[in-house]
Amino acid sequence: MSFITLKCKNCGSQMSLNTESHSATCTHCGSTFLLADLLDEQDIKITEASTPKDIEKKLSAGEELKKGETCIFQANYEEAEQHFKKAIEYDDTNFRAYLGVVKAKTQNLNVIPSNDDYLEYAKCAMHFASFEDQVYVKSELAKIELLKREDIRQKKAKRVKARHEELKKNKKREINKFFTKITIIISVIFVVGILLGNFLFGKDKGWDKMFNSTIDVTTATQFIEALNSDENKSATINIKKDLDFDNASINPIGSASKPFSGKVNGNGHTIKNVIISTQESGTYNYYGLFGCLSNATISNLVLDNIVINSHTDSSQPSSNCYGILAGMATNTVIKNVKTVASGTTFPIPTCEISIIKENITSSTVGGLVGKITSSTRISNVAVNTYLTTDYANSTNVATVYHGGIAGYVDKSFITSSLYDGEIEPIISNSNTSNTFNLYVGGIAGYVNDEATDTSEFISKNISTATIETLANNQAKANQNIGGIVGHGANLNAKATNYCYLGETNISKNTNPLEQDNLEDSSASNLFAIFTDDTDTITSKLAEIFPAKEWEVVGTTVNLKK
């Protein structure tokens, strides 16, 4: 007699199955079970020749089948395949075990495997299935065939689409080639026409001149020759070395009728030791390294010891514009330009504009450019120019504009720049019936845009200018003085500027100081610093005044006691 250990279906206790009597009784609850009923639940068929060992293997195979089906339901396909293969080890005739392997390899009949080893398991499932079960097996395997057919259809559709796209690209390439040929032919005709016209009608104009070539200069002589040539008025001048003029006197480059319209790239080199000639001619005169700039670009340049001296007692009324770089700039870009200064606590300027004039009508003086108009843009410049002027005995009403960077600004921009020089206009007018209108600012003297916020044009600048004005007892002067701008619309409303008044306090946004009919003399030191970055403010003040300590509180900067 042989026994197989089983669990009671009712209470779960172990019980022994008598294989000869084909029955089992639970010793715990007394329940009796037939062997056929127990095996049918697991779809296990036995024959009369089945031994207890065969029955035990079939039961073990049934347990693995259940575990495999559970893993399939949980989408744990690798573990399911292991359980189904164990079931095959226990019972190599169980078609469900072979079909289970197929399901595991195809992710429950939803994915076509990368290899075909599942086909052998599919054949075994068909082979060991009974006639009735073969219908079920075929229906399951048919799902894989449908997947294969759909995959073939999609691949074919992709090939057709790719071929169609390739044909479209080839057609487009042919069209592009055609138009490219036409464009090349037209371009060749155009270039040939230009060259032919240049040779037929040009006078001493070479290829480089025609296309605004770059001209490299390495000496002061080459620089003057290149810029004074009418053929180079629109060229790019590329400075390759520092240029020392050895205190030579030169005429301003470019006039109102023939302004310089090219580009000068200093490449960080210095132009030094230059005296600007101020021989007057006509009603309006423009003085600087350049007289007039128009549609030009000046960049990456250092100016050292550039001097403008205009001393005359001429009785002829005149209007003049002065600037170390240029007397006037129209629709011009000026960037990365600086004038050199020496010294420690307060830098000593090496660039200077000194004017003594009698009988003027207008004088516009800027540390860098006298007058800027028509969307001229000045940015990232550092100016240290000493401006001293003395105006006397005017028989007419005179207007004077002085600015650390530009004296007069008309629809133009000055941004992210520094001025730390001195501005000292003196008025000594013995004709008491006339009045001087004086506009002085650390960045700009006058901004001619009353309908627009000055903050749109003058922004993010630093001025540590010392501004001093002096009028004698007889002089009448309407003074407009500001740390940033002497006269301009709504600067304080929106611009981000800080002005240092006296020696102890910095307040946000400098109000212009307006004084009428100044009697004796007046002097005020105005230092202005832009930005809301307190670290930038304190570090700049420490650089200018190394012996003092500063602290930022809200919108003011105070001197620590």
C-alpha positions, 0 to 999 in steps of 0.5 A, a space after each residue: 500500500 502506498 500513500 501520498 501526503 495531501 492537504 485537506 480542502 476543508 481545514 488545510 490539515 495534512 492527510 494521506 492518500 491511499 493510492 490503492 483505495 483511491 481515497 483519502 480521509 482527514 484525521 483532523 476534521 474527518 472529511 473524505 475525498 476521492 482521488 479522481 476529484 482531487 486530480 480533476 481540479 488540476 486537470 491531471 489525468 491518470 491511468 490504471 498504470 499510474 504509480 504513486 510516484 507518477 501521481 505525486 509528480 503530476 500533483 507537483 506539476 499542477 502546483 507549478 502550473 498554478 504559480 505560473 498562471 499567477 505570475 502571468 496575471 501579474 505580468 511577471 513573465 520571467 518567473 512564470 516561464 521558470 514555473 512552467 518549465 518546472 511543471 514540464 520537468 515534473 510532467 513532460 506530457 502536460 500541454 498546459 505547461 508547454 502553452 504556459 512557456 509560450 505565453 511567458 515568452 510572448 508576454 501573454 500572447 501580446 508580443 512577438 519574441 526576438 527569437 523563435 525558440 517558443 515555436 518548439 513549445 507551441 508544437 509540444 502543446 499541440 502534440 500533448 493536447 487531447 483532441 478536445 484541448 487542441 481547439 483551445 491551443 490553436 485559438 491561443 496560438 492564432 493570436 501570435 499569428 495575428 500579431 505577426 501579420 500586423 507586424 508585417 503589414 506595419 513594416 510594409 506600410 513604413 517602407 511605402 511611406 519611407 519610399 514616398 518621403 524619399 521621392 518627395 525629397 528627391 523632387 525637392 532637391 531637384 527643384 532646389 538645384 534648379 533655383 540654386 543654378 538660377 541664383 548663381 547665374 544671377 549673382 555672377 551677372 550681378 558681381 560681373 556688372 559691379 566689377 565692370 562698372 567699377 573698372 569702367 566708371 571708377 577712379 583709382 578704386 581697387 577691390 578692397 576699397 569697393 567692399 569697405 576693406 580692413 586697413 591695418 595700421 601700426 603707426 600714427 602716420 598710417 592712422 592719419 593717412 588712412 582716415 584722412 583719405 576720402 576713399 577710406 571714409 567707410 573703411 574699417 581701420 584695424 589698429 595693431 599697435 599703440 600709436 604715439 603722436 609725440 605731442 603732434 598737433 592734428 586737425 580733427 578727422 572728418 567734418 560736418 560735410 564729410 564725416 567719418 563713416 567707417 569703423 575703428 577697432 582699437 583692439 585694446 591699443 592706445 592712441 596717445 600724446 595728441 594735440 587737437 588743432 582748433 583753428 576756427 572756420 565757419 559758424 559751427 566747429 567740431 573738435 576732437 580726435 574726430 570732428 564728426 562721426 556719422 554711421 560709424 563704429 568706434 570700439 576697443 580703444 584707449 585714449 591717453 594725453 589727448 589735449 584740446 586747447 581753444 583760447 581766443 578773443 575773437 569778436 565773431 560769435 560762434 557755436 562749437 562742439 568739443 569732445 576728446 573722441 569727437 565733436 559730434 556723433 550721429 547714428 554712431 556706436 561707441 563702445 569699450 573706449 576709455 581715457 586713461 587716468 593716473 593717481 590714487 585717491 582721485 585719479 588725475 586726468 591725462 585727457 583735458 579740454 581747456 576753453 577760454 572764449 569771448 562772445 559765444 552763442 553756444 558751447 557744447 563740451 563732453 568728456 568723450 563726445 560733445 554732441 550725440 544725435 540720431 540714435 547714437 549709442 555710447 556704452 561701456 566707456 570709462 572717461 576721465 577728462 578734465 573740463 575747464 571753460 571760461 566764457 566772457 563778455 558775450 553780447 548775446 544770450 549764451 547757452 553752455 552744455 557740459 557733460 562728463 561723457 556728452 554735453 548734449 544728447 538728442 534721441 541717443 543713449 548712454 549706458 553702463 559707463 563711468 565718468 570720474 573727472 572734473 567739470 569747472 565752467 566759469 562765467 565772467 560776463 561784464 554785460 549785465 543785460 545778457 544771461 547765460 544758460 548753463 547745463 552741467 551733468 556728471 554724465 550729460 549736460 542736456 537731454 533734448 527729449 522732454 516728451 520721453 523719460 530721460 531714464 530711457 536714454 541715460 541709464 546704468 552709469 556711474 559718475 563720480 564727477 566734481 562739478 564746480 561753477 563760478 560766476 563773477 559779481 556782474 554775471 547772470 546765470 541760469 544754472 541747471 546742475 545734476 550729478 547725472 543730468 543737468 536737464 532732462 525729463 523724469 530722470 528721477 521717476 524711473 532711472 536707477 542712479 545714486 548721487 553722493 552729496 558732500 561727503 557723508 550720504 548717497 541718495 537715490 536719483 539725483 535731482 538737478 540743482 537749479 540756481 538763477 542769477 548766481 551772485 558771487 560763486 557756488 561750488 558743489 561736489 556731486 558724486 553719482 553711482 548707479 545700480 541697486 547692487 549694494 556690493 557694487 556700490 560699496 566696492 566702488 566707493 572703497 576704490 574711490 575713497 580708500 580711507 573711508 568705510 560705507 554701508 548701504 541702508 535701504 536706498 541710501 549709502 551712509 558713511 560709517 562713523 
